[in-house]
Amino acid sequence: MRRVLAALLVTAATLGSAAAADGDGTVKKFDPAKMTIVLDDGKTYKLPPEMDVSDLQEGKEVIFSYEAKNGVNQITDMLIQ
């Protein structure tokens, strides 16, 4: 299942924008007020306001696509494991 999802994320990112990228990691910090996550590698990502984050919490593994815009890593799609 992970391989299929990863392939779909790569395909979606490729079709969407040249600046798109993929990532994964473990959530170290989640700020629902700011809609941001910090991963175990120290990088911060912004979540879109319409994203369902009801299952998101510290310690969860995530796989995602994102775009770097104006110095912000904006998540475009995410799977919470």
C-alpha positions in Angstrom: 0.0 0.0 0.0 2.8 2.4 0.8 4.4 1.8 -2.6 1.1 2.5 -4.4 0.6 5.7 -2.4 4.1 6.9 -2.9 3.8 6.3 -6.7 0.5 8.3 -6.7 2.1 11.1 -4.8 5.0 11.2 -7.2 2.7 11.2 -10.2 0.5 14.0 -8.7 3.5 16.1 -7.9 5.0 15.7 -11.3 1.8 16.7 -13.0 1.2 19.7 -10.7 4.3 21.8 -10.7 8.0 21.7 -11.3 8.6 23.0 -7.7 6.7 20.1 -6.1 8.5 17.6 -3.9 7.7 14.6 -1.7 8.6 13.9 1.8 8.0 11.6 4.8 8.8 11.4 8.4 7.5 11.3 12.0 5.6 14.2 13.4 7.6 15.8 16.2 5.3 18.7 16.8 1.8 19.6 15.6 0.3 23.1 16.0 -3.4 22.9 15.1 -3.8 26.7 15.6 -1.1 27.5 13.0 -1.8 24.4 10.9 1.9 23.4 11.0 3.9 20.3 11.6 7.5 19.9 12.5 9.1 16.5 11.5 11.8 14.6 13.3 14.3 16.1 10.9 13.5 19.6 12.2 11.8 20.8 9.0 8.4 22.7 9.3 5.5 22.3 6.9 2.2 24.2 6.6 -1.0 22.3 6.2 -3.9 23.6 4.1 -6.9 24.8 6.2 -9.3 22.4 4.5 -7.2 19.3 5.4 -8.7 16.8 7.8 -6.2 16.6 10.7 -8.3 14.8 13.2 -5.9 11.8 13.1 -2.7 13.9 13.2 -0.7 13.8 16.3 2.9 13.8 17.5 4.6 10.4 16.8 2.5 9.7 13.7 4.3 8.8 10.5 3.3 10.9 7.4 3.9 10.7 3.7 3.2 13.9 1.8 3.7 16.1 -1.3 4.5 19.8 -0.9 5.5 22.9 -2.8 7.9 25.5 -1.6 6.2 28.9 -2.0 7.7 32.2 -0.6 9.9 30.3 1.9 7.0 28.1 3.1 6.8 24.4 2.6 3.1 24.1 1.8 1.7 20.5 2.0 -0.6 19.7 -0.9 -1.4 16.1 -0.1 -0.7 13.9 2.9 -1.2 10.3 4.2 -1.2 9.9 8.0 -0.2 6.4 9.1 
